[in-house]
C-alpha cells in the first residue's frame, strides 16, 4: 500500500511541476524565456546578410575562381556590414541576399587578416536604409549566458542556433588571435556561419562567428564585439589597420603547457627576436623579461595576457623612440626602441600559367620559415599536377633565386622575366632556374614544351 501511495505521490508531483512549467511558459511576461529569445532574435535577424563571394585562389598551381558562402551583419543604416577576412579575402565579386529577399552586391572597404575581420559596403538598388544591429560590450560577458549564433550554415541562406558562452577569454594560439582573445560558445556553428553575429539575450551583437570544431561536441569561437568595434573603426578610416611592429614574440611568465614558470607578477618573456627588426637594432635579446613600455608596467603572467600586450605594442607611435625597461639576468636594462610600420602581412600572388605553377612573395608574417632563409624574394606557392613545373622537379616553397641567370628579388622582376620568355615564340621552351630549398642551393631546368589542358 505504501508503495502504491509513493508512486501516486510522485505522479502528482510530476503533474504539478508539469502544470507549473506549462503555465510559466505560456505567460506573456518579461520572464518568459521563449519571449526573451524571440525578441532578441527579431532585433538582429533582419540585419543578417547572406554572402556569396567569388574568390581567386592560387594554391593549386593555377589561378582559379571559387564560389564560397559566408555571412555578415549590418552595423549601420547606410549599409556597412561586418564579416570575416577569410570570407572577403581575394573576392572578385560578392553577391548578397537580404532577409526580405532583396539581392545586392558588396564592395570591400577594408580587411584585417590579423583579426580575421572585414568591413563591407552593401549596395541594393532602390534601398538607402538598411536594418542594422547594435554592437554590445563583450567585456561585460559572463560564462553561462545564453547566446544565439546567426548566419548561413552550409550556404542555407539564414539560420539561428542557441547555446551558452563557455568561456569569455579563450586564448587559442599566437598565430590564431595575436591581437585578441576569443569567445567560446557551444551554439552550433558550421561552414557558412563565418562572419555572422553572435547575439546575446538583449539583442546585441557581442561577437562575430569565425571558427568551429566538429569533433567532441560543438565548440565554436567568435571574435569579441569590443575587438570588432576597434578594428572596424580603423578599416573605415584607413582601409586597413596601421599597426606598429617591434619584431618580438612574447611568452607568459607562467606557461603551464610548456612547464615554464618565472617568479613575479610583472613582465613578459621575450621568446624570440626577428632578424633585422627594430627590437634587434635596439639590443633586445631572447630571454629578456620586458617590464615596462613608456613607463607603463607590462603584465604578461598567463597566456591570456599576451594579445593585450601585442595590441599595445601595435598602437605605439611609429618612428618615435619608445623607452623600455627589461630584466636581463640580475640586471635592469633601459633601452630605446623605434617601432616601424608592420606593413603587409601576406605576399602577392602570380600565375605562371605556361609553367603550370603559381608564385608568391615572401612575407615575414605569412611565411616566416622562408623569411628565415631570405628576407625578400619569391617562392613557389603551388604546383599543378600534372604540369611542367612538376615534371621538372619543382616543389612547393622552393625559393626562386635566378631565372636564366637573372636575379629575382621581387614579384615585378619575376613577372617581367616570365612575360618576356613566354612571348618569345622563337626560343626553345626551356628555362634555367636557380633555387633555394630548405637552405640548399639547387639548379634545374624547367621544360615547358608540353601543353596541359585546364
C-alpha positions in Angstrom: 0.0 0.0 0.0 2.8 2.4 0.9 4.5 1.6 -2.4 1.3 2.5 -4.3 0.9 5.7 -2.3 4.6 6.6 -3.0 4.2 6.1 -6.7 0.9 8.1 -6.7 2.6 11.0 -4.8 5.5 11.0 -7.4 2.9 11.0 -10.2 1.0 14.0 -8.6 4.4 15.8 -8.1 5.3 15.4 -11.8 1.9 16.6 -12.9 2.1 19.6 -10.7 5.6 20.5 -11.9 4.5 20.0 -15.5 1.5 22.3 -14.9 3.7 25.0 -13.4 6.1 24.8 -16.3 3.3 25.0 -18.8 1.8 27.9 -17.0 5.1 29.7 -16.8 6.0 29.0 -20.4 2.6 30.4 -21.6 2.8 33.5 -19.5 3.4 36.7 -21.6 5.7 38.4 -19.1 9.3 39.6 -19.2 10.5 36.4 -17.5 9.2 34.2 -20.3 12.5 32.8 -21.7 10.9 32.0 -25.1 9.8 35.6 -25.5 13.2 36.9 -24.4 14.9 34.8 -27.1 12.3 35.6 -29.7 12.6 39.4 -29.1 16.4 39.2 -29.2 16.3 37.3 -32.4 13.8 39.7 -34.0 16.2 42.6 -33.3 19.1 41.1 -35.2 17.8 38.6 -37.7 16.8 41.3 -40.2 20.3 42.6 -40.1 21.9 39.3 -41.1 23.0 39.1 -44.7 23.9 36.0 -46.7 27.1 36.5 -48.7 28.2 34.6 -51.9 31.8 35.8 -52.7 33.5 34.7 -55.9 37.2 34.5 -54.9 40.5 33.8 -56.5 42.9 31.2 -55.3 46.4 30.3 -56.4 47.4 27.4 -54.1 46.7 24.6 -56.5 49.3 25.7 -59.1 47.0 27.9 -61.2 44.8 30.9 -60.8 41.2 29.8 -60.4 37.9 31.2 -59.2 35.9 29.6 -56.4 32.4 30.3 -55.2 32.1 30.2 -51.4 29.4 31.1 -48.9 29.5 33.2 -45.8 27.6 35.5 -43.5 27.6 39.1 -42.4 25.7 41.6 -40.3 24.8 45.2 -40.9 26.2 47.6 -38.3 24.9 50.9 -39.8 21.9 52.2 -41.5 24.0 53.2 -44.5 24.7 49.5 -45.4 28.1 48.9 -43.7 28.4 45.2 -42.8 31.0 43.2 -40.9 32.2 39.7 -42.0 35.4 37.7 -41.7 38.5 38.4 -43.6 38.6 34.8 -44.9 35.1 35.3 -46.4 36.0 38.5 -48.2 39.7 37.8 -49.0 40.6 38.0 -52.7 36.9 38.4 -53.6 36.4 39.3 -57.3 32.7 39.9 -56.5 30.3 39.5 -53.6 26.6 38.8 -54.1 24.3 39.5 -51.2 20.9 38.2 -50.1 19.0 40.3 -47.5 16.4 39.0 -45.1 13.5 40.3 -47.2 14.8 38.6 -50.4 16.4 41.7 -51.9 19.6 41.0 -53.8 22.6 43.3 -53.9 26.4 43.5 -54.1 29.1 44.3 -51.7 32.4 46.1 -52.1 35.2 45.6 -49.6 36.1 48.8 -47.6 38.9 47.2 -45.7 40.3 43.9 -44.4 42.4 42.8 -41.5 43.9 39.3 -41.7 45.4 39.5 -38.2 41.9 39.6 -36.6 40.1 37.9 -39.4 37.7 40.8 -39.9 36.5 42.7 -43.0 34.2 45.7 -43.5 31.9 45.8 -46.5 29.6 48.3 -48.1 26.4 46.7 -49.3 24.6 48.2 -52.2 21.0 47.2 -53.2 19.1 49.0 -56.0 16.4 51.3 -54.5 17.5 50.7 -50.9 19.0 53.6 -48.9 18.4 52.5 -45.4 19.2 49.1 -44.0 18.2 47.2 -40.9 21.2 47.1 -38.6 22.3 45.6 -35.3 23.8 47.3 -32.3 27.2 46.1 -31.0 27.3 45.1 -27.4 30.1 45.2 -24.9 31.9 41.9 -24.9 34.0 42.8 -21.8 30.8 42.5 -19.7 30.0 38.9 -20.8 29.9 36.1 -18.3 30.2 32.4 -18.7 26.8 30.6 -18.8 25.0 33.4 -20.6 22.6 32.4 -23.4 23.6 33.4 -26.9 22.4 32.8 -30.4 24.6 32.2 -33.5 23.1 33.6 -36.7 24.3 33.1 -40.3 24.1 30.8 -43.3 25.4 27.4 -42.3 26.4 25.3 -45.3 25.0 28.0 -47.5 21.5 27.6 -46.2 20.7 31.3 -46.5 19.6 32.0 -42.9 19.6 30.2 -39.6 19.8 30.6 -35.8 21.1 28.3 -33.1 21.1 28.6 -29.4 23.8 27.9 -26.8 25.7 29.4 -23.9 29.0 31.2 -23.5 31.5 28.6 -22.4 34.5 31.0 -22.0 34.7 34.7 -22.4 38.5 35.0 -22.8 39.7 31.9 -24.7 43.3 32.0 -25.9 43.9 29.8 -29.0 47.4 30.5 -30.2 49.8 33.2 -31.1 49.0 32.6 -34.8 45.2 32.5 -34.3 44.5 35.7 -32.4 47.7 37.6 -32.0 45.8 40.7 -31.0 42.6 39.3 -29.5 41.1 36.6 -27.3 38.0 34.6 -28.3 34.5 34.0 -27.1 33.9 30.3 -26.9 30.3 29.0 -27.2 28.5 25.7 -27.7 26.0 27.3 -30.1 26.2 25.3 -33.3 28.4 27.0 -36.0 29.2 25.4 -39.3 30.9 26.4 -42.6 28.9 29.4 -43.9 28.3 30.8 -40.4 31.6 32.6 -40.7 31.0 36.4 -40.4 27.6 36.1 -38.9 26.7 37.6 -35.5 26.8 36.0 -32.0 23.9 37.7 -30.2 23.0 38.0 -26.5 19.5 37.9 -25.0 19.2 41.7 -25.2 19.5 41.6 -29.0 23.0 43.0 -29.2 25.9 41.6 -31.2 28.6 40.5 -28.8 30.8 38.6 -31.3 31.4 37.6 -34.9 31.3 33.9 -35.5 34.6 32.7 -37.0 35.8 29.2 -36.1 34.3 25.9 -35.0 35.4 22.3 -34.3 33.4 19.3 -35.5 34.6 16.7 -33.0 33.9 16.1 -29.3 30.7 18.2 -29.3 30.0 21.7 -30.5 32.8 24.1 -29.7 32.8 27.4 -31.6 34.7 30.7 -31.4 33.7 34.3 -32.0 35.7 37.5 -32.2 34.6 39.7 -29.3 32.5 42.8 -30.2 35.0 45.1 -28.5 37.6 44.0 -30.9 35.1 44.3 -33.8 34.4 47.9 -33.0 38.1 48.8 -32.6 39.0 47.2 -36.0 36.0 48.4 -38.0 36.8 52.0 -36.9 40.3 51.6 -38.3 39.1 49.9 -41.5 36.5 52.7 -42.0 39.2 55.4 -41.6 42.2 53.7 -43.4 41.0 50.7 -45.3 43.5 48.7 -43.2 44.8 48.6 -39.6 48.0 50.6 -39.4 50.0 48.7 -36.7 53.4 49.3 -35.4 56.0 46.5 -35.3 58.9 45.7 -33.0 59.8 42.2 -34.1 59.5 40.3 -30.8 57.5 37.2 -30.0 56.3 37.1 -26.4 55.7 34.3 -23.9 54.0 34.5 -20.5 55.9 34.2 -17.3 53.9 31.2 -16.2 53.3 28.9 -19.2 51.6 25.7 -17.9 51.7 23.9 -21.2 55.4 24.4 -21.7 56.1 23.9 -17.9 57.9 27.2 -17.7 57.5 29.4 -14.6 59.2 32.6 -13.7 58.8 34.3 -10.4 57.0 37.6 -10.1 53.7 39.0 -11.4 55.0 41.7 -13.7 56.7 41.5 -17.1 56.6 39.2 -20.1 59.3 36.9 -21.6 60.9 37.7 -24.9 60.7 34.4 -26.7 62.3 35.4 -30.0 63.7 38.5 -31.8 63.2 38.8 -35.5 66.4 39.4 -37.6 66.6 42.9 -38.9 63.8 44.1 -36.7 63.7 47.3 -34.5 64.0 45.1 -31.4 67.2 43.6 -32.7 68.6 47.0 -33.6 67.7 48.2 -30.1 69.6 45.3 -28.4 66.7 43.1 -27.1 67.7 39.5 -26.6 65.9 36.2 -26.2 65.3 35.6 -22.5 64.9 39.2 -21.6 61.9 40.0 -19.4 60.1 43.1 -20.6 59.0 45.1 -17.5 57.8 48.5 -18.8 57.0 50.2 -22.1 56.9 54.0 -21.9 56.7 53.8 -18.1 53.6 51.5 -18.2 54.0 48.2 -16.4 53.7 45.1 -18.6 51.6 42.3 -17.2 52.1 39.0 -19.1 51.7 36.4 -16.4 49.5 33.9 -18.3 48.8 33.2 -22.0 45.5 35.2 -21.9 47.6 38.4 -21.2 49.6 38.2 -24.4 47.1 39.6 -27.0 46.6 42.8 -25.0 50.4 43.3 -24.8 50.7 42.7 -28.6 47.9 45.2 -29.2 49.5 47.9 -27.0 52.8 47.4 -29.0 50.8 47.7 -32.2 49.5 51.1 -31.1 52.9 52.6 -30.4 53.7 55.7 -32.4 55.7 54.7 -35.5 59.1 56.3 -35.9 59.2 57.6 -32.4 61.7 56.1 -29.9 60.0 54.1 -27.2 61.6 53.7 -23.7 61.5 50.2 -22.4 62.7 48.6 -19.2 63.7 45.0 -19.0 65.3 42.5 -16.7 68.3 40.6 -18.1 69.6 38.1 -15.5 70.0 40.0 -12.3 70.4 43.4 -14.1 67.8 46.0 -15.0 68.4 47.4 -18.5 67.0 50.5 -20.1 66.7 50.7 -23.9 65.1 52.8 -26.6 63.4 51.0 -29.5 61.9 52.7 -32.5 58.8 51.0 -33.9 58.1 50.9 -37.6 55.0 50.1 -39.7 54.2 46.4 -39.7 53.1 46.6 -43.4 51.5 43.8 -45.4 51.0 40.5 -43.6 50.6 38.5 -46.8 52.6 38.3 -50.1 51.3 39.0 -53.6 50.3 36.2 -56.0 51.1 35.5 -59.6 50.2 32.7 -62.0 53.0 31.3 -64.2 50.4 29.7 -66.5 52.7 28.2 -69.1 54.9 26.7 -66.4 51.9 25.3 -64.5 52.7 26.9 -61.2 51.9 29.9 -59.0 54.3 32.0 -57.1 54.1 34.4 -54.2 56.3 37.0 -52.4 58.0 36.0 -49.2 56.4 37.7 -46.2 57.8 37.7 -42.7 54.4 37.2 -41.1 52.8 34.9 -43.6 55.9 32.7 -44.4 58.4 33.2 -41.5 60.1 29.9 -42.3 61.0 31.1 -45.8 61.8 34.6 -44.5 64.4 33.0 -42.2 66.4 32.0 -45.4 65.7 35.1 -47.5 64.3 38.4 -46.4 63.0 39.3 -49.9 62.1 37.1 -52.8 59.6 34.9 -54.5 58.7 31.3 -53.8 56.7 28.6 -55.5 53.2 28.7 -53.9 51.5 25.9 -55.8 52.3 23.3 -58.5 49.7 21.9 -60.8 49.5 18.2 -61.2 50.3 17.1 -63.8 52.3 20.0 -65.2 55.6 21.3 -66.5 56.8 22.5 -63.1 56.0 19.2 -61.5 57.7 17.3 -64.3 60.8 19.5 -63.9 61.1 18.6 -60.2 60.0 21.8 -58.6 58.3 21.7 -55.2 56.1 24.0 -53.1 58.1 26.5 -51.1 61.1 26.5 -53.4 62.6 30.0 -53.4 63.4 31.3 -56.9 66.9 32.9 -56.8 67.6 33.3 -60.6 65.8 32.7 -63.9 68.2 32.2 -66.8 70.9 33.9 -64.7 68.8 37.0 -63.8 68.5 37.5 -60.1 64.9 37.5 -58.8 64.3 39.8 -55.8 60.7 41.0 -56.4 57.5 39.7 -57.9 57.7 42.5 -60.5 61.1 41.2 -61.7 59.8 37.7 -62.0 56.7 38.9 -64.0 59.0 40.8 -66.4 61.2 37.8 -67.0 58.4 35.4 -67.3 56.3 37.5 -69.7 59.4 38.1 -71.9 60.2 34.4 -72.1 56.6 33.2 -72.9 56.2 35.9 -75.5 59.3 34.9 -77.4 57.9 32.1 -79.6 61.2 31.6 -81.4 63.2 30.4 -78.4 63.4 26.9 -77.1 60.8 26.5 -74.3 63.3 25.7 -71.6 64.5 27.9 -68.8 67.3 27.5 -66.2 66.3 28.0 -62.6 68.5 28.5 -59.5 66.5 27.6 -56.4 66.9 27.6 -52.6 65.3 24.6 -51.0 65.5 24.2 -47.2 68.6 26.3 -47.2 70.3 24.4 -50.0 71.0 25.9 -53.4 69.8 23.8 -56.4 69.8 24.2 -60.2 67.2 22.7 -62.5 65.8 23.2 -66.0 62.1 23.8 -66.4 60.9 22.4 -69.7 57.5 23.9 -70.7 57.2 22.5 -74.2 54.1 20.5 -73.2 50.6 21.9 -73.0 48.3 20.6 -70.3 44.6 21.0 -70.6 42.9 23.1 -67.9 
